[in-house]
Amino acid sequence: MIQALLLVNNQILISQVYQVDADPGEPNCRLVDPYLFTLGGTSPGFRLTPWMGDVTDDNYAMIHPERIVTIREPKLEVLNHYKKLIFIDEDSLTVEDVENISSTKIVNSKVKDEEAQVD
């Protein structure tokens, strides 16, 4: 589901948000295609830019729920602009799609964890 998130650092993100199973202390909120919302610019009066786009090519992020102050429905204008940017029909996205996002990185992470436990 596409949501507007206010983070504790006052950043506003527009993102697909999914709660996932995680070990205690690990982040359990998966943000898919997170975009930073800022006011200003030309029409429509706000900008959406890939969150952390200057430092990573990943289109997802895992965060702790404690970093989120509130989650709200974005205004229709913001929602439509976001959907145009990511070229997605939200109704066609399945749980399987979300689970498969960057599955190679998740598998590689688990392999590294298991190798560390063997040592």
N, C-alpha and C positions, 0 to 999 in steps of 0.2 A: 504494500500500500504506500502511496506517495504521501509524505507528510512534511510539515514545516517543523524543524526542531530548533529550540533556543538552547544553546549550550551555556555552560557556566562561565565561559569567557565572553559572553554576549554575541558570539557569532550566530547567525541564523543560517541553517542549512535546509535545502529542499532535497529530499532523497526518498528512495524506496527504503523502507525500514522493516526489518524482520528480526524477531527474537529467535535465537538459536540456543540449543543446549550447549552448555560450557561447564568446565570444572569450576568449583568455587574460587573466586578471586580473578577469574578470567573474564574478558569482555564477552557479553552475550547479545549485543545489538549489532546486527550486520546492516551497514549502510551500503546500498548499491547505487552507483551513479550519484554520489553526493555532490551538490552544487552549493557554493556560497552565495547567499542572497545579499546584495547591497543596494541601497537606494541611490538614485542619481543616474547619470547617463542620459542618452537620448531616449526617445520613445521605446519602451513603455514606461520609462521613469524608474526602472530598476535594472540591475545586472545580475545575471547568474553566471558564475564562473566555476569550473571544476575545482572542488575543494582539494587542496594539496596538489593541484595540477602542475605546479612548478617543480615539485620534488618526486613525483611518482607517475607512472603510466597506469597503475592499477585503477580499476573502476569500482572498487569496493573498499570498505574499511570496517574494522571491528572496533567498537568503543564500549566502555563501561556505561551502564545506565546512569550511574551517579554523575556523569558528565553532562547529562541532559536535564535542563530545568523543566521544560514542558514540551509537549508534542501537540501540534494543532493541525487542522485541515488548512492547506494553503488556499488563498483566494483563487477563483477560477482563472483569472488572467495569469497569475503566477504558474498555476498548474499547467495550463495550456502551453505557456512558453517553455516550461521544463520538458514537457512531452515532446515538443518540437526539437529541442536540443538533443534529447537522447533517443529519439525515434522509437518510441515504445507505445504499445497498446497495453496499458496496465491490466486489462481484463484477460489478456492472453498469457500473462506471466504466471507460471505455476510454481509450486513449492520446489519441484524438481529442478526448475531453471535456477532458482536461487541456490539450491544446494550444490549445483554443478559449477557455479561461478568460481573460477580459479581453483578448481578441485586439485589440480596438479600442485599448486602451492601448499594447499592444506595437507595433501599426502606427503609432500616433501618435508613439511614441518613435523609431521608425526614420525616419519622415518628418522629424522635427526634426533627427535626426543627419545625414540627407542634405542638408537645407537648410543646416546649419552647414558642411558640406563644400563646398557650392557657393559660399558667401560668401567 
